Amino acid sequence: MSTVEKALALLRFFDEERTELGLSELRRLSKRDKATTYRYLAALESAGLLERAGEGPKYCIGPAVLRLARLRERSMPRLSVVGSVLSNLAAATGETSHAAQLEGARLTTLDHRESSAHGTRVKIDISDLPLHATASGLAAVAFGPAQLRAAALDGLHRFTADTAATPAALEQAIAEARHTGIAETAGTFEEDVYSFAAPVFGGTGGLAGTLAVAAVQARVGPGNSLTIRRALVAACRETTRRWGGQVPAPVDTLWAATLSQVTEMPA
């Protein structure tokens, strides 16, 4: 990893819950010494990628990120076009919908929508999605570049009793997603949450991200699981089109076969 990559890696520790971080916190999170971490922070601050949070010793994301985000969205719009798709998906399923985008070997939350159909709903408040423990992660590994499988194997960690936390369990989950074109998980990241996820493709022809529907597990059954799958696939096709991509023929064939019949939910 180059010096530039190491410095930029500090930006990944900022998220919705950690909007401000200090030198000590970033040193601990990055597992680097104090002098090196400070040098990286100074470089990022000089470039406008970080700035001081008020008068205190903490840092927050800097103004240069706004310009870069605006340029990125203008040339390759994603966030601005996925919102309406997620709203329609949440309305069609009555459950929470969310989108994630691929960033190297990481899958990060891009946007989400909650349905008002139920008083109890799944909340999406995480940035990085574990590749081995979420339906979104499994869909990405199943249909993305080979480096994602290696990253998933390196990050095996048990969140619940049902997490695919061994290489064998992970391979089985990936195989199931590749068989149907849709990854499904039951309580593997959060207990009592059932999730469906499928891949989205970009202009380069490769995986660009995923769309998912997350529901309270008790509400998912044969009566609505096919409805959710159909709405999810339609949303993935629409997002792929809006992101300038095309669904690969093998994936389209998998989706057509899966949606032509009522399939049993995995145990």
Summary of the structure (lengths in Angstrom):
residues: 267
radius of gyration: 19.4
end to end distance: 41.6
largest distance: 60.9
contacts: 855
relative contact order: 0.11
helix: 47%
strand: 18%
